[in-house]
Amino acid sequence: MTQSATQCRVVSQSGTVAAIRGNYAYIDVQQQSACGSCTLRGVCAPGSGTTRRVRARVDSTVATGQSVLIELDLSKARFGVFLGYVAPLLLVVATLFATLPFVEREAFAGLAAWGVLAPYYGTLYVARAFFERIIEMRAVPMQKDGAM
């Protein structure tokens, strides 16, 4: 597999290592207001020039203050988007249509549909350690010229 084919299957963003704890580095990533080059711009929290701190696995030696490239496999990124956005939407719509025949008012069906999100996101929260192992970013040191 060529390097360009591999790069097409990875979402990446550059950042600076803020801290290292064990096999993980905490990396500051600059969010830009013009996120047009980012593959996941539609699912990112909005921000204009704000800094976010993310955790990524470190396979090689990195130092605090070093520039790194944070990578996430595209399939894992899509799975995260599915869990966070698509599955809850489908759950709300399915619950809405499933409860409509059994209630007198549409408002009650709507409340039931929105109410189903609390146990869904609660389950995701309880199982977050499991999902963190599945959807895990990795940090790769950047060369001095900014290339990988």
QUICORMO-V694699 format. One record per residue. N is the residue number from 0. PSI is psi as a letter, one per 20 degrees, with the letter a starting at -180 (999 if undefined). OMEGA is omega in whole degrees, 0 to 359 (NA if undefined). BURIAL is I if it has 24 or more other C-alpha atoms within 12 Angstrom, else O. Layout:
<<N;PSI;OMEGA;BURIAL> <N;PSI;OMEGA;BURIAL>>
This chain:
<<0;p;180;O> <1;r;181;O> <2;h;180;O> <3;h;177;O> <4;h;178;O> <5;g;182;O> <6;h;179;O> <7;i;182;O> <8;j;183;O> <9;p;172;I> <10;p;183;I> <11;q;179;I> <12;q;179;I> <13;q;179;I> <14;a;181;I> <15;p;181;I> <16;p;179;I> <17;h;180;I> <18;q;178;O> <19;p;177;I> <20;o;180;O> <21;c;181;O> <22;j;183;O> <23;q;174;I> <24;q;175;I> <25;o;192;I> <26;p;176;I> <27;p;181;I> <28;p;180;I> <29;o;174;O> <30;p;181;I> <31;q;179;O> <32;h;177;O> <33;n;184;O> <34;k;184;O> <35;h;181;O> <36;i;184;O> <37;p;180;O> <38;h;184;O> <39;k;184;O> <40;h;182;O> <41;i;183;O> <42;i;181;O> <43;q;174;O> <44;p;183;O> <45;q;179;O> <46;q;181;O> <47;n;178;O> <48;k;179;O> <49;r;179;O> <50;p;176;O> <51;q;176;I> <52;p;180;O> <53;q;178;I> <54;p;180;I> <55;q;177;I> <56;q;179;I> <57;o;180;I> <58;h;181;O> <59;r;183;O> <60;p;174;O> <61;q;181;I> <62;q;177;O> <63;p;181;O> <64;i;181;O> <65;q;175;I> <66;p;180;I> <67;r;175;I> <68;p;179;I> <69;p;183;I> <70;q;175;I> <71;p;178;I> <72;p;183;O> <73;h;179;O> <74;h;178;O> <75;h;177;O> <76;g;178;I> <77;h;178;I> <78;g;177;O> <79;g;177;I> <80;h;178;O> <81;g;181;O> <82;h;185;I> <83;h;188;I> <84;g;187;O> <85;g;181;O> <86;g;178;O> <87;h;178;I> <88;g;178;O> <89;h;179;O> <90;g;179;I> <91;g;181;I> <92;g;180;O> <93;g;179;O> <94;g;179;I> <95;g;182;I> <96;h;179;O> <97;h;182;O> <98;i;182;I> <99;g;181;O> <100;i;187;O> <101;i;181;O> <102;q;181;O> <103;h;184;O> <104;q;179;O> <105;h;181;O> <106;h;179;O> <107;h;176;O> <108;h;178;I> <109;g;177;O> <110;h;178;O> <111;g;180;I> <112;g;178;I> <113;h;181;I> <114;h;180;O> <115;i;180;I> <116;h;181;I> <117;g;177;O> <118;h;179;O> <119;g;181;O> <120;h;174;O> <121;g;178;O> <122;g;176;O> <123;h;180;O> <124;g;180;O> <125;h;182;O> <126;j;185;O> <127;h;179;O> <128;h;177;O> <129;g;182;O> <130;h;176;O> <131;h;177;O> <132;h;181;O> <133;g;183;O> <134;n;185;I> <135;p;177;I> <136;q;176;I> <137;q;180;I> <138;p;180;I> <139;p;179;I> <140;q;176;I> <141;q;175;I> <142;r;184;O> <143;h;180;O> <144;j;178;O> <145;i;178;O> <146;r;179;O> <147;999;NA;O>>
